[in-house]
Amino acid sequence: MAFGAALFLTPVPAPAGVTAFKQALAEGVAESEPAAAVYRDNGFAPIWTGADALHKARRGALFDTLAALPVHGLPAEDLEALRARLAAARSAHDLGVAEAELTRLFLRYARRIQAGILTPSQIDVDMVRKVERPDVAAQFAAFAASDRPADFLRSLAPAGPEYARLLKARLELQEAAESGAWGPPVDARRLEPGQSGAAVVALRDRLIAMGYLTRSASASYDAALVEAVRAFQEAHALEVDGVAGASTLAEINTPASERLKSVLVALERERWLPRERGDRHILVNLTDFSAKIVDDGRVSFETKAVVGARSPSGKHTPEFSDEMEHMVINPSWHVPRSILARDYLPKMKRNRNAASYLQLIDSRGQVVSRASVNFNAYNARNFPFNVRQPPGPRNALGKVKFMFPNQYAIYLHDTPEKHLFDRHTRTYSSGCVRLERPFDFAYALLARQTDDPRGLFHSVLDTGRETQVDLETHVPVHLIYRTAVTTAKGRVEFRPDIYGRDARVWSALEARGVAIGALGG
């Protein structure tokens, strides 16, 4: 590297020099027990500041890695100042200080590239995801034992294809933002097939620059442009009709710099997810209103979903990971206290027979006659009964629910309100995730434990009794929130920020030094 191998070739006088180096190093890593433990084990020998080829390779690999931090959407380090301090190091004490600083940089990089720089729950109360913290002590010890430091440092970044495709999108969007390659925005309120003129040409050119249309000399809104608009609409979760209406033009005119923010947020979010997501797992992207089963990296099943309402009276669906353990066929619905207080108790005070399909259950599990209850004597805090809707065709959970028991009382389930799946934006639930094709979802899950999943499911369903069916192998469930996603072919697509979470994540990243400017080294 530019800071040079000769920096650390000056012999360290012994024993005074060795003692000064060790003392400075020990003081420098005292606040980091992972680093201190590694140095205690190796007798405080240098890992970075020696003069041999391996030490030089470690320093060079670390500088190269740190120079690439902005590519990952992480705050840049002041490498020029670091080089200057290293170049000025001459005494044994100076070398010990430099050794400690390089180690701190390694540890900071290892934590950030694997777990991000933000704590989700500090950004939004519904971002309850628990981020796995890496064992940096073991990683630092392994790095010190490795003879391929550059490969080791690269291996710390998330290795999944989604992360790699997001990095590619980050570079492409950066180039588009800096060069203005997408061209000027389209100056129109609405464009339709058959039209022509300057606005249509601007629309055509912008879609070409974005990669949705091959180069064309046509100045009219022809069939090729219709298909390009449709492809753009599908990639941006818009109504797909081939007409460039107000909402479509607003998305088309969104600058590359704004898209880049979404990708940088997605990179941070990708670092929050578990490294091991399960060879088979369930992925629910709240912004996409979809639920998928992923087997060995490929989507094997997908269905539309309804998620938590955006209204003040609704409940946003939280983000977290858990394991699906069982399904309940012909479920009862136990009304949450929040919904009871908001919706049902006020009605029952006005009319004791309101919502007559709901049962009152006492502390012994017995059904209580409403005639014996003075509803006006109670409020949401002291109401002594649980409220239950038994299995049946009108049950709020439909005919099956899928359980991954969690403290947030969130699960996937059927619904009798099938009309909601015809809507484009599907934010209507009280927090849980409703599935359009719950039976097919159940068949796909049960196929791993029976030759006749459909027959097994319906043999239980037909009894009409509430029945728990365990999954022999639990399936990881990941409820995520991603406004920038990629396809297997590498295209980046965008989704609406339905709860405003990504805007808050970006503000927090920006406050920590993440920038959409130059990429650095």
C-alpha positions in Angstrom: 0.0 0.0 0.0 0.9 3.7 -0.3 1.8 3.9 3.4 4.7 1.5 2.6 6.3 -1.5 4.1 9.4 0.5 5.2 7.3 2.1 7.9 7.6 -0.9 10.2 11.1 -2.1 9.4 12.9 -0.1 12.1 14.1 -2.7 14.7 12.4 -2.4 18.1 15.1 -2.2 20.8 14.8 -5.0 23.3 13.8 -5.3 26.0 12.7 -1.7 26.6 11.2 -1.3 23.1 9.3 -4.5 23.4 7.9 -3.5 26.7 6.9 -0.1 25.4 5.2 -1.7 22.4 3.3 -4.1 24.6 2.3 -1.5 27.1 1.0 0.9 24.4 -0.9 -2.0 22.7 -2.4 -3.3 25.9 -3.6 0.2 26.8 -5.0 0.7 23.2 -7.1 -2.5 23.3 -8.0 -2.4 27.0 -11.6 -1.3 26.2 -12.1 -4.1 23.7 -12.1 -7.5 25.5 -12.2 -9.5 22.2 -9.0 -7.9 21.0 -7.3 -7.9 24.4 -8.0 -11.7 24.7 -6.4 -12.4 21.3 -3.3 -10.3 22.2 -3.0 -11.9 25.6 -3.0 -15.3 23.9 -0.3 -14.4 21.5 1.9 -12.6 24.0 1.1 -9.2 22.6 2.9 -9.9 19.4 2.1 -7.6 16.4 -0.6 -8.8 14.0 -0.4 -5.7 11.7 2.9 -3.8 12.3 5.5 -6.3 11.6 7.8 -6.0 8.5 7.3 -9.4 6.9 5.1 -10.1 3.9 2.1 -11.4 5.8 2.0 -8.3 8.0 2.2 -6.1 4.9 -0.6 -8.1 3.3 -2.8 -7.7 6.3 -2.3 -3.9 6.3 -2.9 -3.7 2.6 -6.0 -5.8 2.8 -7.5 -3.8 5.7 -6.9 -0.5 3.8 -8.5 -1.9 0.6 -11.4 -3.1 2.6 -12.0 0.1 4.5 -11.7 2.1 1.2 -14.7 0.1 -0.1 -17.0 0.9 2.9 -19.1 3.5 1.0 -19.9 0.9 -1.6 -21.6 -1.1 1.1 -23.5 1.9 2.3 -21.4 2.2 5.4 -19.6 5.4 6.7 -16.2 6.1 5.2 -13.1 6.0 7.4 -10.6 8.8 7.2 -7.9 6.8 5.5 -5.6 9.7 4.7 -5.4 10.8 8.3 -4.7 7.1 9.3 -2.0 6.8 6.7 -0.4 10.0 8.0 -0.4 8.7 11.6 1.1 5.4 10.5 3.8 7.1 8.4 4.7 9.2 11.5 5.1 6.1 13.7 8.8 5.6 14.7 9.1 4.5 18.3 8.0 1.2 19.8 5.3 3.1 21.7 4.1 4.6 18.4 4.0 1.2 16.8 1.9 -0.2 19.7 -0.5 2.7 19.3 -0.7 2.0 15.6 -1.2 -1.7 16.2 -4.2 -1.0 18.5 -5.8 1.4 16.1 -5.6 -1.0 13.2 -7.2 -3.7 15.4 -10.0 -1.3 16.4 -10.6 -0.6 12.7 -10.8 -4.4 12.0 -13.3 -4.9 14.9 -15.5 -2.0 13.8 -15.5 -3.2 10.2 -16.4 -6.8 11.3 -19.3 -5.6 13.4 -20.7 -3.2 10.8 -20.4 -5.3 7.7 -22.1 -8.2 9.5 -24.7 -6.5 11.7 -25.0 -3.0 10.3 -24.7 0.3 12.2 -28.2 0.8 13.4 -30.4 -0.8 16.0 -33.8 -1.4 14.4 -35.9 -0.9 17.5 -34.4 2.5 18.0 -35.7 3.6 14.6 -39.3 2.3 14.8 -41.1 0.5 17.6 -42.4 -2.1 15.2 -38.9 -2.9 13.9 -38.4 -5.5 16.6 -35.9 -7.6 14.7 -33.1 -8.9 16.9 -29.9 -8.5 15.0 -27.3 -11.3 15.4 -24.1 -9.9 16.7 -20.9 -11.6 15.3 -18.3 -13.2 17.5 -15.6 -10.7 16.6 -13.2 -12.3 19.1 -13.2 -15.6 17.3 -13.1 -13.8 13.9 -10.1 -11.7 14.9 -8.3 -14.7 16.2 -9.1 -16.5 12.9 -7.9 -13.6 10.9 -4.6 -13.5 12.8 -4.2 -17.2 11.9 -5.1 -16.8 8.3 -2.5 -16.5 5.5 -5.1 -15.0 3.1 -6.1 -11.8 4.8 -7.9 -10.2 1.8 -10.1 -13.3 1.3 -10.9 -13.4 5.0 -12.0 -9.8 5.1 -14.2 -10.3 2.0 -15.8 -13.3 3.7 -17.2 -11.2 6.5 -19.7 -9.4 4.2 -23.1 -11.0 3.7 -22.6 -13.7 1.1 -26.2 -14.1 -0.3 -27.1 -13.3 -3.9 -29.5 -10.5 -2.8 -26.6 -8.6 -1.1 -24.4 -9.0 -4.2 -27.2 -7.8 -6.5 -27.9 -4.8 -4.3 -24.2 -3.9 -4.4 -24.3 -4.0 -8.2 -27.5 -1.8 -8.2 -25.8 0.6 -5.8 -22.9 1.1 -8.2 -25.2 1.5 -11.2 -27.5 4.0 -9.5 -24.5 5.9 -8.3 -23.2 6.3 -11.8 -26.7 7.3 -13.1 -27.1 9.8 -10.3 -23.7 11.4 -11.0 -23.9 11.4 -14.8 -27.6 12.2 -15.2 -27.8 9.2 -17.5 -31.6 8.9 -17.0 -32.1 12.3 -18.6 -34.7 14.9 -17.7 -38.0 14.1 -16.1 -41.1 13.6 -18.2 -43.1 16.8 -18.3 -46.6 15.5 -18.5 -49.6 14.6 -16.3 -50.7 11.6 -18.3 -49.6 9.9 -21.5 -51.5 7.2 -23.3 -51.0 4.8 -26.2 -51.4 6.5 -29.6 -50.0 9.9 -28.4 -46.8 11.5 -29.8 -44.7 14.5 -29.1 -41.9 15.7 -26.9 -43.2 14.2 -23.7 -43.6 10.8 -25.3 -40.0 11.1 -26.6 -38.8 12.0 -23.1 -40.8 9.0 -21.7 -39.2 6.7 -24.3 -35.7 8.0 -23.6 -36.0 7.7 -19.8 -37.3 4.1 -20.0 -34.4 3.3 -22.4 -31.9 4.7 -20.0 -33.5 2.8 -17.1 -33.2 -0.5 -19.1 -37.0 -1.1 -19.7 -36.9 -0.5 -23.5 -34.4 -1.3 -26.2 -33.3 1.7 -28.3 -36.1 2.9 -30.6 -36.5 5.7 -33.1 -40.2 5.9 -32.7 -41.7 9.1 -31.4 -45.1 7.7 -30.7 -46.6 5.8 -27.8 -46.5 2.5 -29.7 -46.8 -1.1 -28.6 -43.2 -1.3 -27.6 -43.6 1.7 -25.3 -46.7 0.2 -23.8 -44.8 -3.0 -22.9 -42.0 -1.0 -21.4 -44.4 1.0 -19.3 -46.1 -2.2 -18.2 -42.7 -3.7 -17.2 -41.8 -0.6 -15.3 -45.2 -0.7 -13.5 -44.7 -4.3 -12.5 -41.2 -3.6 -11.2 -42.5 -0.7 -9.0 -45.7 -2.3 -7.6 -48.0 -0.1 -9.7 -51.3 -1.0 -11.4 -50.1 -2.7 -14.6 -52.1 -1.1 -17.5 -49.4 0.3 -19.9 -50.7 3.8 -19.4 -48.4 6.5 -18.0 -50.8 8.1 -15.5 -49.9 10.4 -12.6 -48.7 7.7 -10.2 -46.6 5.9 -12.9 -45.0 9.2 -14.1 -44.2 10.1 -10.5 -42.3 6.9 -10.2 -40.6 7.3 -13.6 -39.5 10.8 -12.6 -38.1 9.7 -9.3 -34.4 10.6 -9.5 -31.6 8.0 -9.3 -30.4 9.6 -6.1 -33.7 8.8 -4.4 -33.6 5.2 -5.6 -30.0 5.0 -4.4 -31.2 5.8 -0.8 -33.6 2.9 -1.0 -30.8 0.5 -2.0 -28.5 1.8 0.7 -31.3 1.2 3.2 -31.8 -2.3 1.8 -28.1 -3.1 2.2 -28.4 -2.2 5.9 -31.5 -4.2 6.3 -29.9 -7.2 4.6 -27.1 -7.0 7.2 -29.8 -7.3 9.9 -31.2 -10.6 8.7 -29.9 -13.9 10.0 -27.0 -15.3 8.0 -28.6 -18.8 8.1 -32.2 -18.2 6.9 -33.0 -21.9 6.4 -32.8 -24.1 3.3 -36.6 -23.9 3.4 -38.0 -20.6 4.8 -41.0 -18.4 4.6 -40.4 -14.8 3.5 -43.1 -12.1 3.9 -42.1 -8.8 2.5 -44.6 -6.3 4.0 -44.2 -3.7 1.3 -44.7 -6.3 -1.4 -47.9 -7.7 0.1 -46.6 -11.2 -0.5 -45.7 -14.4 1.3 -43.3 -16.9 -0.3 -41.9 -20.3 0.5 -38.3 -20.4 -0.5 -36.6 -23.8 -1.0 -32.8 -23.9 -1.6 -32.8 -20.3 -2.8 -35.7 -20.6 -5.2 -39.3 -19.5 -4.6 -41.4 -22.6 -4.6 -44.7 -21.0 -3.6 -46.1 -17.5 -3.6 -49.4 -15.9 -2.6 -50.8 -12.4 -2.1 -51.0 -11.1 1.4 -52.8 -8.5 3.4 -50.7 -6.7 6.2 -51.4 -4.3 9.0 -53.4 -1.2 8.4 -51.8 2.2 8.1 -54.7 4.0 9.7 -54.3 5.3 13.3 -56.8 2.7 14.5 -54.9 -0.1 12.8 -51.7 -1.9 13.8 -48.6 -2.0 11.7 -47.2 -5.5 11.1 -43.8 -5.8 12.9 -40.5 -7.1 11.4 -38.9 -10.1 13.0 -37.8 -13.7 12.4 -39.1 -16.8 14.2 -40.0 -20.5 13.4 -43.3 -21.8 12.3 -44.2 -24.7 14.5 -47.7 -25.8 13.6 -51.0 -24.8 11.9 -54.4 -24.8 13.5 -57.2 -26.0 11.2 -60.8 -24.7 12.0 -59.3 -22.1 14.4 -61.1 -20.1 17.0 -60.4 -16.4 17.1 -59.6 -15.0 20.5 -60.2 -11.3 20.2 -57.2 -9.3 21.2 -57.8 -6.9 24.1 -56.9 -3.9 21.9 -59.6 -4.8 19.4 -62.1 -5.6 22.1 -61.6 -2.2 23.6 -61.7 -0.4 20.3 -64.4 -2.2 18.4 -66.6 -4.6 20.5 -67.0 -3.5 24.1 -68.5 -0.1 23.0 -71.0 -1.9 20.8 -71.9 -4.4 23.6 -72.5 -1.5 26.0 -75.0 -0.1 23.6 -76.5 -3.5 22.7 -75.6 -6.5 24.8 -76.3 -8.8 21.8 -74.1 -6.9 19.4 -71.6 -9.2 17.5 -73.6 -12.2 18.7 -71.2 -14.6 17.0 -68.7 -13.8 19.7 -68.7 -15.8 23.0 -67.8 -14.5 26.4 -65.4 -16.9 28.2 -64.8 -16.8 32.0 -61.6 -17.6 33.9 -62.7 -21.3 34.0 -63.0 -21.5 30.3 -66.8 -21.6 30.4 -69.1 -19.7 28.1 -71.0 -17.0 29.9 -74.6 -15.8 29.0 -74.6 -12.2 27.9 -77.9 -11.8 29.8 -76.0 -12.1 33.1 -73.4 -9.4 32.3 -73.8 -5.6 32.9 -71.5 -4.4 30.2 -71.7 -0.8 31.4 -70.0 -1.7 34.6 -66.8 -2.5 32.8 -64.1 -0.8 30.8 -61.3 -2.1 28.7 -59.0 -2.6 31.7 -61.3 -4.4 34.1 -63.5 -6.4 31.6 -63.3 -9.9 33.2 -64.0 -12.1 30.2 -62.1 -13.3 27.2 -64.0 -13.0 23.9 -63.9 -15.8 21.4 -65.3 -16.5 18.0 -65.7 -20.3 17.5 -64.7 -22.0 14.2 -67.1 -21.4 11.4 -67.5 -19.9 7.9 -67.5 -16.3 9.3 -64.5 -16.8 11.6 -62.1 -13.8 11.3 -59.2 -16.2 10.8 -60.9 -18.2 8.1 -60.3 -22.0 8.2 -56.6 -22.2 9.0 -53.9 -20.2 10.8 -50.1 -20.8 10.8 -48.4 -20.3 14.0 -44.9 -19.2 14.9 -45.5 -18.4 18.6 -44.2 -14.9 19.4 -44.6 -12.1 21.9 -46.2 -9.9 19.3 -49.2 -12.2 18.7 -48.5 -12.2 14.9 -49.2 -15.1 12.7 -50.4 -15.9 9.1 -54.0 -16.9 8.5 -56.9 -17.3 6.1 -59.7 -14.7 5.9 -63.3 -14.6 4.8 -62.6 -11.2 3.3 -61.4 -12.5 0.0 -62.3 -9.2 -1.8 -59.3 -7.5 -0.2 -56.9 -9.4 -2.4 -58.3 -7.7 -5.4 -56.9 -4.4 -4.2 -53.5 -3.1 -5.1 -52.5 -1.8 -1.8 -53.4 -4.3 0.9 -53.0 -2.7 4.3 -56.1 -3.7 6.2 -55.4 -6.2 8.9 -54.9 -5.6 12.7 -51.3 -6.7 12.4 -51.4 -10.3 11.4 -50.7 -11.4 7.8 -53.7 -12.7 5.8 -53.1 -15.1 2.9 -55.0 -15.3 -0.4 -54.2 -19.0 -0.9 -54.0 -20.4 2.6 -55.0 -24.0 1.6 -52.2 -24.2 -1.0 -49.8 -22.7 1.5 -50.8 -25.5 3.9 -50.4 -28.2 1.2 -46.9 -26.9 0.4 -45.9 -27.1 4.1 -47.4 -30.5 4.7 -45.8 -32.0 1.5 -42.6 -32.5 3.5 -44.2 -34.9 5.9 -47.0 -36.7 4.0 -47.5 -38.2 0.5 -51.0 -36.7 0.5 -50.9 -33.2 1.9 -54.2 -32.2 0.4 -56.0 -35.3 1.8 -54.5 -34.9 5.3 -55.5 -31.2 5.4 -59.1 -31.8 4.3 -59.6 -34.9 6.5 -59.0 -32.5 9.5 -60.9 -29.6 8.0 -64.0 -31.7 7.3 -64.4 -32.5 11.0 -65.1 -28.9 11.7 -63.2 -29.2 15.0 -60.4 -27.0 16.0 -57.2 -29.1 15.5 -53.5 -28.4 15.8 -51.3 -30.0 13.1 -47.6 -29.9 14.0 -44.9 -29.4 11.4 -42.4 -32.2 11.9 -39.6 -29.8 10.9 -40.1 -26.2 12.0 -39.8 -23.6 9.2 -38.0 -20.3 9.7 -40.2 -17.3 9.1 -38.8 -13.9 8.2 -41.1 -10.8 8.2 -39.1 -8.2 6.3 -39.7 -4.7 5.0 -37.9 -3.9 1.8 -38.6 -1.1 -0.6 -35.7 -2.2 -2.9 -35.6 -5.8 -3.9 -33.8 -7.6 -6.7 -34.8 -10.3 -9.1 -32.8 -13.4 -10.0 -31.8 -11.7 -13.2 -30.3 -8.8 -11.3 -32.9 -6.1 -11.9 -33.6 -3.9 -8.9 -37.3 -3.3 -8.2 -38.9 -0.8 -5.8 -41.9 -0.9 -3.5 -43.8 1.8 -1.6 -42.6 2.8 1.9 -46.1 1.9 3.3 -45.3 2.7 6.9 -42.6 5.3 6.3 -40.0 3.1 8.0 -37.3 3.3 5.3 -37.4 7.1 5.3 -36.6 6.9 9.0 -33.9 4.4 8.4 -32.3 6.6 5.8 -32.3 9.6 8.1 -30.6 7.5 10.8 -28.0 6.2 8.3 -27.3 9.7 7.0 -26.9 11.0 10.6 -24.3 8.3 11.1 -22.3 9.4 8.0 -23.7 7.3 5.2 -23.6 9.3 2.0 -24.8 8.9 -1.6 -21.8 10.9 -2.9 -18.5 9.6 -4.3 -17.7 6.0 -3.6 -14.1 6.6 -2.6 -11.5 3.8 -3.2 
